């Protein structure tokens, strides 16, 4: 057993677990927090498992605010699940208290730790292997929106300020162009022109929110397929996980980022742009699942701008990759020269493809936006 695993096992013993912790192993594919699966021995009972995490305070600067958001949102979700006759231990994250009663604690070296009940008989997928996986992820995030519709989003902390303020991201991009710290502007003149031609788009959702035409909601902000647990047997959604970036925002952010990542026909850093497009079949699956779960509680304006949400989240991501490339690759980890440039070009190709399919995308949203919700 490594030093870190010994550490994790000792940390696990500080939580109020059902059984004696006997092992702790690194778990999952996350790149931010340190995650372990803790195995507990119980007399005359089956072994019990937990997820133990050390929160990355270099990424999340105010962990107490992050945990306050998580504690309040998970408690709210549990109440809603119980009201619907569901199983809250399975359908939403359940924090396990420290032996002092606190739901997280800080160790002697300043590290923040938390523990969850392990959700058994469910799995996550890193990529869309079947269309139904994407459909069910849409159902899960649509249900997330529906269950939290009455939560006062304005009371949540902004864990990452201006995270999806695309107008602010655009200003950062222009500053990076002006500074040209690495002398790379001459290499990306076409990409700079692409962004500038869509500058007006970057202000649309921000201005609609400021004008009160779009409602502030609780948003997940990392709506990838691998943050939904699907049942081992039925394949249906069980729970939404990884609530670190839960913040106030727009439902369009969550919808749009799902499409950006999940409906693309290529990897986020694919150098061959001929492979990159928006799969309208997957787009339709997601729209159907998302609106099937929360269409009745979204406003007319939210539904009207869903397709735009997909485009603007893709454009914003491309702008962020391009900005980082211009500044010397200081934010996103790179694994080869020009990695962020490949990433930004992939996003911009996806934006252009969405624009070429705009009429069909808006038609799909309109079709499913008029149908009644069907709860799985």
TORTOR-333107 format. One record per residue: x, y, z of N, C-alpha, C in turn. Coordinates in steps of 0.2 Angstrom, whole numbers, plus 2048, in hexadecimal, padded with zeros to 3 digits. Example, Ala and Ser with C-alpha at 12.3 -4.5 7.8 and 13.67 -1.06 7.14 Angstrom:
<vexmis>
VEXMI  n.xx  n.yy  n.zz  ca.xx  ca.yy  ca.zz  c.xx  c.yy  c.zz
VEXMI   842   7E4   827    83E    7EA    827   842   7F0   827
VEXMI   840   7F5   823    844    7FB    824   840   800   827
</vexmis>
This chain:
<vexmis>
VEXMI  n.xx  n.yy  n.zz  ca.xx  ca.yy  ca.zz  c.xx  c.yy  c.zz
VEXMI   804   7FA   800    800    800    800   804   806   800
VEXMI   803   80B   7FC    807    811    7FB   806   816   801
VEXMI   80A   81A   802    80A    81F    807   803   823   807
VEXMI   801   825   800    7FB    829    800   7F5   825   801
VEXMI   7F5   81E   800    7EF    81A    801   7EF   819   809
VEXMI   7F5   818   80C    7F5    818    813   7F2   81E   816
VEXMI   7F3   824   814    7F1    82A    816   7E9   82A   815
VEXMI   7E7   828   80F    7DF    828    80E   7DC   823   813
VEXMI   7DF   81D   814    7DC    819    819   7DB   81C   820
VEXMI   7E0   81F   822    7E0    822    829   7DB   828   829
VEXMI   7DA   82C   823    7D5    831    823   7CE   82E   823
VEXMI   7CD   828   81F    7C7    825    81F   7C4   823   826
VEXMI   7C9   822   82B    7C7    820    831   7C4   825   835
VEXMI   7C5   82B   833    7C3    831    837   7BB   833   835
VEXMI   7B9   82F   830    7B1    830    82E   7AD   82B   831
VEXMI   7A7   82C   832    7A2    828    835   7A0   822   830
VEXMI   7A4   81E   82F    7A2    818    82A   79F   812   82E
VEXMI   79B   80F   829    798    808    82C   79D   803   82B
VEXMI   7A1   801   830    7A6    7FC    82F   7AD   7FF   830
VEXMI   7B2   7FA   830    7B9    7FC    831   7BC   7FD   82B
VEXMI   7BF   803   829    7C3    804    823   7C9   7FF   823
VEXMI   7C9   7FB   81D    7CF    7F6    81D   7D3   7F8   817
VEXMI   7D1   7FC   812    7D5    7FD    80C   7D2   803   809
VEXMI   7D7   807   805    7D5    80D    801   7D9   80D   7FB
VEXMI   7D6   80D   7F5    7D9    80C    7EF   7D7   812   7EA
VEXMI   7DC   815   7E7    7DB    81A    7E2   7D5   818   7DD
VEXMI   7D0   81D   7DC    7CA    81B    7D8   7C9   820   7D3
VEXMI   7C6   81E   7CD    7C3    822    7C8   7C8   825   7C4
VEXMI   7C6   82A   7BF    7CA    82D    7BA   7CB   835   7BB
VEXMI   7C9   837   7C1    7C9    83E    7C2   7D0   841   7C2
VEXMI   7D1   847   7C0    7D7    84B    7BF   7D8   850   7C4
VEXMI   7D3   852   7C8    7D4    857    7CD   7D4   855   7D4
VEXMI   7D0   852   7D7    7D0    84F    7DE   7D3   849   7DE
VEXMI   7D6   847   7E4    7D9    841    7E6   7D3   83C   7E8
VEXMI   7D1   837   7E5    7CB    833    7E6   7CD   82C   7E8
VEXMI   7CA   829   7ED    7CC    822    7EF   7C5   81E   7F1
VEXMI   7C5   818   7EF    7C0    814    7F2   7C2   810   7F8
VEXMI   7BE   811   7FD    7C0    80F    804   7BB   808   805
VEXMI   7BE   803   807    7BB    7FD    808   7BA   7FC   810
VEXMI   7B4   7FA   812    7B3    7FA    819   7B1   7F2   81B
VEXMI   7B4   7EF   820    7B2    7E9    822   7AC   7EA   827
VEXMI   7A7   7E5   827    7A1    7E6    82B   7A0   7DE   82E
VEXMI   79F   7DE   834    79E    7D7    837   797   7D4   835
VEXMI   797   7CE   832    791    7CB    830   78D   7CF   82A
VEXMI   791   7D3   827    78D    7D7    822   792   7D7   81C
VEXMI   78F   7D9   816    793    7DA    810   798   7E0   811
VEXMI   79E   7E0   80D    7A2    7E6    80E   79F   7EC   80B
VEXMI   7A1   7F2   80E    79E    7F8    80C   7A3   7FD   809
VEXMI   7A1   800   804    7A6    805    801   7A4   80C   801
VEXMI   7A9   810   801    7A8    818    801   7AD   81B   7FC
VEXMI   7AB   821   7FA    7B0    825    7F6   7B3   82A   7FB
VEXMI   7B9   82B   7FB    7BD    830    7FF   7C1   834   7FA
VEXMI   7C0   83B   7FC    7C3    840    7F7   7C7   845   7FB
VEXMI   7CD   847   7F8    7D0    84D    7FB   7CF   852   7F5
VEXMI   7CC   857   7F7    7CA    85C    7F2   7D1   861   7F0
VEXMI   7D1   862   7EA    7D7    866    7E7   7D6   86D   7E9
VEXMI   7D9   870   7EE    7D8    877    7F0   7DD   87B   7EC
VEXMI   7E1   879   7E7    7E4    87D    7E2   7DF   87F   7DD
VEXMI   7DB   87A   7DB    7D6    87C    7D6   7D0   880   7D9
VEXMI   7CE   87D   7DF    7C8    880    7E2   7CA   884   7E8
VEXMI   7CB   88B   7E7    7CE    88F    7EC   7CA   890   7F3
VEXMI   7C4   88F   7F3    7C0    88F    7F9   7BC   889   7FA
VEXMI   7BF   884   7FD    7BC    87D    7FE   7B6   87E   802
VEXMI   7B6   882   808    7B0    882    80C   7AA   885   808
VEXMI   7AB   889   804    7A5    88C    800   7A3   886   7FB
VEXMI   7A7   883   7F8    7A6    87D    7F4   7A1   878   7F7
VEXMI   7A4   876   7FD    7A0    871    801   79A   874   804
VEXMI   799   87A   805    793    87D    807   78E   87C   802
VEXMI   790   87D   7FB    78B    87C    7F6   789   875   7F5
VEXMI   78E   870   7F6    78D    869    7F5   788   867   7FB
VEXMI   789   869   801    785    866    806   77E   869   806
VEXMI   77D   86F   804    776    871    803   773   86E   7FD
VEXMI   776   86E   7F7    773    86B    7F1   771   863   7F2
VEXMI   776   85F   7F5    775    858    7F6   76F   857   7FB
VEXMI   76E   85B   800    769    85B    805   762   85C   802
VEXMI   762   861   7FD    75C    863    7FA   75A   85E   7F5
VEXMI   75F   85B   7F1    75E    855    7ED   75B   84F   7F0
VEXMI   75E   84E   7F6    75B    848    7FA   754   849   7FC
VEXMI   752   84F   7FE    74B    850    800   747   84F   7FA
VEXMI   749   851   7F4    744    851    7EE   744   849   7EC
VEXMI   749   846   7ED    749    83F    7EB   745   83B   7EF
VEXMI   745   83C   7F6    741    839    7FB   739   83A   7FA
VEXMI   738   841   7F8    731    843    7F7   72E   83F   7F1
VEXMI   733   83D   7EC    730    839    7E6   730   832   7E7
VEXMI   732   830   7ED    732    829    7EF   738   825   7EC
VEXMI   73E   829   7EB    744    826    7E9   749   824   7EE
VEXMI   74F   821   7EC    754    81F    7F1   759   824   7F1
VEXMI   759   829   7F6    75E    82E    7F6   765   82C   7F7
VEXMI   767   826   7FA    76D    824    7FB   770   821   7F4
VEXMI   76C   820   7EF    76E    81E    7E9   76D   823   7E3
VEXMI   768   828   7E4    767    82C    7DF   76A   833   7E0
VEXMI   76E   834   7E5    772    83A    7E6   778   839   7EB
VEXMI   77C   83D   7EA    782    83C    7EE   780   83D   7F6
VEXMI   783   839   7FA    782    839    801   789   83A   805
VEXMI   78A   840   807    790    841    80B   790   83E   812
VEXMI   795   83B   814    796    837    81A   799   83C   81F
VEXMI   797   83D   825    79A    841    82A   7A0   83F   82D
VEXMI   7A4   844   82E    7AA    843    833   7A8   841   83A
VEXMI   7AC   83E   83D    7AA    83B    844   7A8   841   849
VEXMI   7AA   847   847    7A8    84D    84A   7A1   84F   848
VEXMI   79E   84D   843    798    84F    840   798   853   83A
VEXMI   79E   856   839    79F    85A    833   79F   856   82D
VEXMI   79D   859   827    79C    855    821   7A3   856   81C
VEXMI   7A8   859   81F    7AF    859    81C   7B3   85B   821
VEXMI   7BA   85A   820    7BE    85D    825   7C5   85F   822
VEXMI   7C9   862   826    7D0    864    823   7D5   861   827
VEXMI   7DA   85D   824    7DF    85A    828   7E4   85E   82A
VEXMI   7E9   85B   82D    7EF    85F    830   7F3   863   82B
VEXMI   7F3   860   825    7F7    864    820   7F3   869   81C
VEXMI   7ED   86A   81E    7E8    86F    81A   7E4   86C   815
VEXMI   7E4   865   814    7E0    862    80F   7D9   861   811
VEXMI   7D5   862   80C    7CD    861    80E   7CB   85A   80B
VEXMI   7C8   856   810    7C5    850    80E   7BE   84F   80F
VEXMI   7BB   84B   80B    7B4    849    80B   7B3   842   809
VEXMI   7AD   83F   80B    7AB    838    80A   7A4   837   808
VEXMI   7A3   833   803    79C    831    801   79B   82A   801
VEXMI   794   828   802    792    821    801   793   81F   7FA
VEXMI   796   81A   7F9    798    817    7F2   791   815   7EF
VEXMI   78F   817   7E9    789    815    7E6   78B   80F   7E2
VEXMI   788   809   7E4    789    803    7E2   785   801   7DB
VEXMI   787   7FC   7D8    784    7FA    7D2   782   7FF   7CD
VEXMI   787   803   7CC    786    809    7C7   78D   80A   7C4
VEXMI   78D   80D   7BE    794    80E    7BB   794   815   7B7
VEXMI   799   818   7B6    79A    81E    7B1   79E   81C   7AB
VEXMI   79D   820   7A6    7A0    81F    79F   7A4   825   79E
VEXMI   7AA   824   79B    7AE    82A    799   7AC   82D   792
VEXMI   7A9   828   78E    7A7    82B    787   7A0   828   786
VEXMI   79D   82A   781    797    828    77F   798   822   77A
VEXMI   796   81C   77D    797    816    77A   791   813   776
VEXMI   78B   816   779    785    814    776   780   81B   776
VEXMI   77C   81C   772    778    822    772   774   822   778
VEXMI   771   81D   77B    76D    81D    781   771   81F   787
VEXMI   778   81E   787    77C    821    78C   77B   829   78D
VEXMI   77B   82C   787    77B    833    786   774   835   788
VEXMI   76F   832   786    768    833    787   767   833   78F
VEXMI   769   82E   792    768    82D    799   76C   832   79D
VEXMI   772   834   79B    775    83A    79E   771   840   79E
VEXMI   76E   841   798    769    847    797   764   847   79C
VEXMI   761   841   79D    75C    840    7A2   75E   842   7A9
VEXMI   764   83F   7AB    767    841    7B1   768   848   7B2
VEXMI   76B   84C   7AE    76C    853    7AF   765   857   7AE
VEXMI   761   854   7AA    75A    857    7AA   756   857   7B1
VEXMI   757   851   7B4    754    850    7BA   757   854   7C0
VEXMI   75E   854   7BF    762    859    7C4   75F   860   7C3
VEXMI   75E   862   7BD    75B    869    7BD   754   869   7C0
VEXMI   750   864   7BE    749    864    7C1   748   864   7C9
VEXMI   74C   85F   7CC    74C    85F    7D3   74F   865   7D6
VEXMI   753   869   7D3    756    86F    7D6   753   875   7D4
VEXMI   74D   875   7D1    74A    87A    7CE   748   880   7D3
VEXMI   746   87D   7D9    744    882    7DE   749   884   7E3
VEXMI   74F   881   7E2    755    883    7E6   757   88A   7E5
VEXMI   758   88E   7EA    75A    895    7E9   761   896   7E6
VEXMI   762   896   7E0    769    896    7DD   76D   89B   7DF
VEXMI   76A   8A1   7E0    76E    8A7    7E2   772   8A6   7E8
VEXMI   770   8A2   7EC    773    8A1    7F3   779   89C   7F2
VEXMI   77A   899   7ED    780    895    7EC   787   89A   7EB
VEXMI   78C   897   7ED    793    89B    7EC   795   89A   7E4
VEXMI   798   89F   7E2    79C    89E    7DB   7A2   89B   7DC
VEXMI   7A3   894   7DC    7A9    891    7DD   7AF   893   7D9
VEXMI   7AD   894   7D2    7B1    897    7CD   7AE   89D   7CA
VEXMI   7B0   8A3   7CC    7AD    8A9    7CA   7AD   8AA   7C3
VEXMI   7A7   8AC   7C0    7A7    8AD    7B8   7A9   8A7   7B4
VEXMI   7A7   8A1   7B7    7A9    89B    7B3   7A6   89B   7AC
VEXMI   7A0   89C   7AB    79D    89C    7A5   79A   8A3   7A2
VEXMI   79E   8A8   7A5    79D    8AF    7A2   7A1   8AF   79C
VEXMI   79D   8AE   796    7A1    8AD    790   7A4   8B4   78D
VEXMI   7A0   8B9   78F    7A2    8C0    78E   7A9   8C2   791
VEXMI   7AA   8BF   797    7B0    8C0    79B   7B5   8BC   798
VEXMI   7B4   8B6   796    7B9    8B2    792   7BB   8B5   78C
VEXMI   7B6   8B9   789    7B8    8BC    782   7BD   8C2   784
VEXMI   7BC   8C5   789    7C1    8CB    78B   7C7   8C8   78D
VEXMI   7C8   8C2   790    7CE    8BF    792   7D2   8BD   78C
VEXMI   7CE   8BB   787    7D1    8B9    780   7D4   8BF   77D
VEXMI   7D0   8C5   77D    7D3    8CB    779   7D9   8CD   77D
VEXMI   7D9   8CD   783    7DF    8CF    787   7E5   8CA   785
VEXMI   7E4   8C4   785    7E9    8BF    783   7EC   8C1   77C
VEXMI   7E7   8C3   777    7EA    8C4    770   7EE   8CB   771
VEXMI   7EC   8D0   774    7EF    8D6    775   7F6   8D5   778
VEXMI   7F7   8D1   77D    7FD    8D0    780   802   8CB   77C
VEXMI   7FF   8C6   779    803    8C2    775   809   8BF   778
VEXMI   808   8BD   77E    80E    8BB    782   813   8B6   77F
VEXMI   811   8B2   77B    815    8AD    779   816   8AE   771
VEXMI   814   8B3   76E    815    8B4    767   811   8B0   763
VEXMI   80C   8AE   765    808    8A8    761   802   8AB   75D
VEXMI   801   8B2   75E    7FB    8B5    75A   7FB   8B3   753
VEXMI   801   8B4   750    802    8B3    749   800   8AC   746
VEXMI   800   8A7   74B    7FF    8A0    749   7F7   89F   749
VEXMI   7F3   8A3   74D    7EC    8A2    74E   7E8   8A7   74B
VEXMI   7EA   8AB   746    7E6    8B0    743   7DF   8AE   741
VEXMI   7DE   8A8   73E    7D8    8A6    73C   7D3   8A4   742
VEXMI   7D6   8A1   747    7D2    8A0    74D   7D0   8A6   751
VEXMI   7D4   8AB   751    7D3    8B2    754   7CD   8B5   750
VEXMI   7CD   8B5   74A    7C8    8B7    745   7C1   8B4   747
VEXMI   7C2   8AD   748    7BC    8A9    749   7B8   8AB   74F
VEXMI   7BC   8AC   754    7B9    8AF    75B   7B6   8B6   75A
VEXMI   7BA   8BA   757    7B8    8C1    757   7B1   8C2   753
VEXMI   7B0   8BD   74E    7AA    8BD    74A   7A4   8BB   74E
VEXMI   7A5   8B8   753    7A0    8B6    758   7A0   8BA   75F
VEXMI   7A3   8BF   75F    7A3    8C3    765   79C   8C4   768
VEXMI   798   8C6   764    791    8C8    766   78E   8C2   769
VEXMI   78F   8BC   767    78C    8B6    76A   78E   8B5   771
VEXMI   795   8B7   773    797    8B6    77A   793   8BA   77F
VEXMI   78F   8BF   77D    78C    8C3    782   784   8C1   782
VEXMI   782   8BD   77E    77B    8BC    77E   778   8B9   784
VEXMI   77B   8B4   787    778    8B1    78D   779   8B5   793
VEXMI   77F   8B8   794    780    8BC    799   77B   8C2   79A
VEXMI   77A   8C5   794    775    8CB    794   76E   8C8   795
VEXMI   76C   8C3   793    765    8C0    794   764   8BF   79B
VEXMI   76A   8BC   79F    769    8BB    7A6   769   8C1   7AA
VEXMI   76D   8C6   7A8    76D    8CD    7AB   766   8D0   7AA
VEXMI   763   8CF   7A5    75C    8D2    7A3   757   8CE   7A6
VEXMI   758   8C9   7AA    753    8C5    7AD   74F   8C1   7A8
VEXMI   751   8C0   7A2    74E    8BC    79D   74F   8B5   79D
VEXMI   755   8B3   7A1    756    8AC    7A2   757   8AB   7AA
VEXMI   754   8A6   7AD    754    8A5    7B4   75B   8A2   7B6
VEXMI   75D   8A5   7BC    763    8A2    7BF   761   89B   7C2
VEXMI   765   896   7C1    764    88F    7C4   76A   88C   7C7
VEXMI   769   887   7CA    76F    883    7CD   771   87F   7C7
VEXMI   778   880   7C5    77B    87C    7C0   781   878   7C2
VEXMI   781   872   7BF    787    86D    7C0   78E   870   7BE
VEXMI   78E   872   7B8    794    875    7B4   799   870   7B3
VEXMI   798   869   7B3    79C    864    7B0   798   85E   7AE
VEXMI   794   860   7A9    78E    85B    7A7   791   856   7A2
VEXMI   796   853   7A3    799    84E    79F   796   847   7A1
VEXMI   796   842   79C    793    83C    79D   796   838   7A3
VEXMI   79C   839   7A5    7A0    836    7AA   79E   838   7B1
VEXMI   799   83D   7B1    797    840    7B8   78F   83D   7B9
VEXMI   78D   838   7B5    787    835    7B6   788   82E   7B7
VEXMI   785   82B   7BD    786    824    7BE   780   820   7BB
VEXMI   781   81B   7B7    77B    817    7B4   77B   810   7B7
VEXMI   775   80E   7B8    774    808    7BB   777   802   7B7
VEXMI   77A   7FD   7BB    77E    7F8    7B8   779   7F3   7B3
VEXMI   773   7F3   7B5    76E    7EE    7B2   76A   7F2   7AD
VEXMI   766   7F7   7AF    762    7FA    7AB   765   7FF   7A6
VEXMI   76B   802   7A8    76E    807    7A4   76B   80E   7A5
VEXMI   766   80F   7A9    763    815    7AB   767   819   7B0
VEXMI   766   820   7B0    76A    824    7B5   768   823   7BC
VEXMI   76D   823   7C0    76C    822    7C7   76D   828   7CB
VEXMI   773   82C   7C9    775    832    7CD   77A   836   7C9
VEXMI   779   83D   7CA    77E    841    7C8   783   842   7CD
VEXMI   78A   842   7CB    78F    842    7D0   794   848   7CE
VEXMI   799   849   7D2    79E    84E    7D2   79B   855   7D2
VEXMI   799   857   7D8    795    85E    7D9   79A   864   7DB
VEXMI   7A0   863   7D9    7A5    868    7DB   7A4   86F   7D8
VEXMI   7A1   86F   7D2    7A0    875    7CE   799   877   7CE
VEXMI   795   875   7D3    78E    877    7D3   78E   87E   7D5
VEXMI   78A   882   7D1    78A    88A    7D2   784   88D   7D0
VEXMI   783   893   7D1    77D    896    7CD   77F   897   7C6
VEXMI   77A   896   7C1    77C    897    7BA   776   896   7B6
VEXMI   777   894   7B0    771    893    7AB   770   88C   7A9
VEXMI   76A   88A   7A9    769    883    7A6   76C   882   7A0
VEXMI   76D   887   79C    770    886    795   777   884   795
VEXMI   77B   886   79B    782    885    79C   782   87D   79C
VEXMI   77E   87A   7A0    77F    873    7A1   77D   86F   79B
VEXMI   777   871   798    775    86E    792   77B   86F   78C
VEXMI   77D   875   78C    782    876    786   789   872   787
VEXMI   78B   872   78D    792    86F    78E   791   867   78D
VEXMI   78B   864   78E    78A    85D    78D   78A   85C   786
VEXMI   787   860   782    787    85F    77A   78E   860   778
VEXMI   792   865   77A    798    867    778   79D   861   778
VEXMI   79C   85D   77E    7A1    858    77F   79E   851   77D
VEXMI   798   850   77E    795    849    77C   792   848   775
VEXMI   790   84E   772    78E    84D    76B   793   84E   765
VEXMI   799   84F   767    79E    850    762   7A0   849   760
VEXMI   7A2   849   759    7A4    843    756   7AC   841   757
VEXMI   7AF   846   75B    7B6    845    75C   7B8   847   763
VEXMI   7BF   845   764    7C1    847    76B   7C2   84E   76B
VEXMI   7C3   851   771    7C3    858    772   7CA   85B   76F
VEXMI   7CF   857   76E    7D5    859    76C   7D7   856   765
VEXMI   7D2   854   761    7D3    851    75B   7D7   855   756
VEXMI   7DD   854   754    7E0    858    74F   7DD   858   748
VEXMI   7DA   852   746    7D7    852    73F   7D0   854   740
VEXMI   7CF   85B   73D    7C8    85E    73E   7C3   85B   73A
VEXMI   7C5   857   735    7C0    854    730   7BC   84F   734
VEXMI   7BE   84D   73A    7BB    848    73E   7B6   84B   743
VEXMI   7B6   852   743    7B2    856    749   7AB   858   746
VEXMI   7A6   856   749    79F    859    747   79B   858   74D
VEXMI   795   85B   74D    790    85A    752   78B   855   750
VEXMI   78B   84F   753    786    849    751   77F   84B   753
VEXMI   77B   84C   74E    774    84E    74F   770   849   752
VEXMI   772   843   751    76E    83D    754   76F   83D   75C
VEXMI   776   83F   75E    777    83F    765   774   846   768
VEXMI   774   84B   764    771    851    766   76A   850   768
VEXMI   766   84C   763    75F    84B    764   75E   847   76A
VEXMI   762   842   76B    761    83D    771   762   842   778
VEXMI   767   846   778    768    84A    77E   762   84F   77F
VEXMI   760   852   77A    75A    857    77A   754   853   77D
VEXMI   753   84D   77A    74D    849    77C   74D   847   783
VEXMI   753   845   786    754    843    78D   753   849   791
VEXMI   757   84F   790    757    854    794   750   858   795
VEXMI   74D   859   78F    746    85C    78F   741   858   792
VEXMI   742   851   791    73D    84C    793   73D   84D   79B
VEXMI   743   84E   79E    743    84F    7A6   741   856   7A8
VEXMI   743   85B   7A5    743    862    7A8   73F   867   7A3
VEXMI   73D   864   79E    73A    869    799   734   86D   79C
VEXMI   730   86A   7A0    72A    86D    7A3   72C   873   7A8
VEXMI   732   873   7AB    734    878    7AF   739   87D   7AC
VEXMI   73B   87C   7A6    73F    881    7A3   73B   887   7A0
VEXMI   73D   88D   7A0    739    892    79D   739   891   795
VEXMI   735   895   792    735    895    78A   73C   897   788
VEXMI   73E   89D   78B    745    89F    789   74B   89A   789
VEXMI   74A   897   78F    750    892    790   750   88C   78A
VEXMI   74A   88A   789    749    885    783   74B   888   77D
VEXMI   749   88E   77B    74B    891    775   752   892   774
VEXMI   756   893   77A    75D    894    779   761   88E   77A
VEXMI   75E   888   77B    762    882    77C   768   881   777
VEXMI   766   881   771    76B    880    76B   770   885   76C
VEXMI   76E   88B   76D    773    890    76E   778   88F   773
VEXMI   775   88C   779    779    88A    77F   77F   885   77C
VEXMI   77D   880   778    782    87C    776   788   87F   772
VEXMI   786   884   76D    78A    887    769   78F   88C   76E
VEXMI   78C   890   772    790    894    776   795   891   77B
VEXMI   793   88B   77E    797    888    782   79D   885   77F
VEXMI   79C   883   778    7A1    880    774   7A6   886   772
VEXMI   7A3   88C   770    7A7    891    76F   7AB   894   775
VEXMI   7A8   894   77A    7AC    896    780   7B1   892   782
VEXMI   7B0   88B   781    7B6    886    783   7BC   887   77E
VEXMI   7BA   888   778    7BF    88A    773   7C3   890   774
VEXMI   7BF   895   776    7C2    89C    778   7C7   89B   77E
VEXMI   7C5   897   783    7CA    895    788   7D0   892   786
VEXMI   7CF   88D   782    7D5    889    77F   7DA   88E   77C
VEXMI   7D7   892   777    7DB    897    773   7DE   89C   778
VEXMI   7DB   89E   77D    7DE    8A3    781   7E4   8A0   785
VEXMI   7E3   89A   787    7E8    896    78B   7EE   895   786
VEXMI   7ED   894   780    7F2    893    77B   7F6   899   77A
VEXMI   7F3   89F   77A    7F6    8A5    779   7FA   8A7   77F
VEXMI   7F8   8A5   785    7FB    8A7    78B   801   8A2   78D
VEXMI   802   89D   789    807    898    78A   805   892   78E
VEXMI   7FF   890   78D    7FD    889    790   7FE   889   797
VEXMI   7FB   88E   79B    7FC    88E    7A2   7F6   88B   7A6
VEXMI   7F0   88A   7A3    7EA    888    7A7   7E9   880   7A5
VEXMI   7E8   87F   79F    7E6    878    79D   7EC   874   79C
VEXMI   7EC   86E   79F    7F2    869    79E   7F3   867   797
VEXMI   7F9   868   794    7FA    866    78D   7FF   860   78D
VEXMI   7FE   85B   788    802    855    787   806   855   781
VEXMI   806   85B   77D    80A    85B    777   80A   863   775
VEXMI   80F   865   771    80F    86C    76F   808   86D   76A
VEXMI   805   873   76C    7FF    875    768   7F9   871   76A
VEXMI   7F9   86E   770    7F3    86A    772   7ED   86F   773
VEXMI   7EE   874   776    7E9    879    777   7E6   87C   771
VEXMI   7EB   87C   76C    7E9    87F    765   7E4   87A   762
VEXMI   7E6   873   762    7E2    86E    760   7DB   86E   763
VEXMI   7DB   86F   76A    7D5    86F    76D   7D0   875   76B
VEXMI   7D3   87B   76A    7CF    880    768   7CC   880   761
VEXMI   7D0   87D   75D    7CE    87C    756   7C9   877   755
VEXMI   7C9   872   75A    7C4    86D    75A   7BD   870   75C
VEXMI   7BD   874   761    7B7    877    763   7B4   87C   75E
VEXMI   7B9   880   75B    7B6    884    756   7B3   881   750
VEXMI   7B6   87B   74E    7B3    877    749   7AC   874   74B
VEXMI   7AC   873   751    7A5    870    753   7A0   876   753
VEXMI   7A2   87C   755    79E    882    755   79C   883   74E
VEXMI   7A0   883   749    79F    884    742   79A   87F   73F
VEXMI   79B   879   742    796    873    73F   78F   874   742
VEXMI   78F   876   749    788    878    74C   785   87D   748
VEXMI   788   882   746    786    888    742   783   885   73B
VEXMI   786   881   738    784    87E    732   77E   87A   733
VEXMI   77D   877   739    777    873    73A   772   876   73F
VEXMI   772   87D   73F    76E    881    744   767   880   743
VEXMI   764   880   73D    75D    87F    73C   75A   878   73E
VEXMI   75E   873   73D    75C    86C    740   75D   86C   747
VEXMI   762   86F   74A    763    86F    752   75D   872   755
VEXMI   75B   878   752    756    87C    755   74F   878   754
VEXMI   74E   875   74F    748    871    74D   747   86B   752
VEXMI   74D   868   754    74D    862    759   74B   865   760
VEXMI   74E   86B   762    74C    86E    768   744   86F   768
VEXMI   742   872   763    73B    874    762   736   86E   763
VEXMI   738   869   760    734    863    760   733   860   767
VEXMI   739   85F   76A    739    85C    771   737   861   776
VEXMI   737   868   775    736    86D    77A   72E   86E   77B
VEXMI   72A   86B   776    723    86B    777   720   865   77A
VEXMI   724   860   77B    722    859    77E   722   859   785
VEXMI   71D   856   788    71D    855    790   722   851   793
VEXMI   724   852   799    729    84F    79C   727   848   79E
VEXMI   72C   843   79D    72B    83C    79E   731   83A   7A3
VEXMI   72F   839   7A9    734    837    7AF   736   830   7AE
VEXMI   73C   82E   7AE    73F    827    7AE   73D   824   7B5
</vexmis>
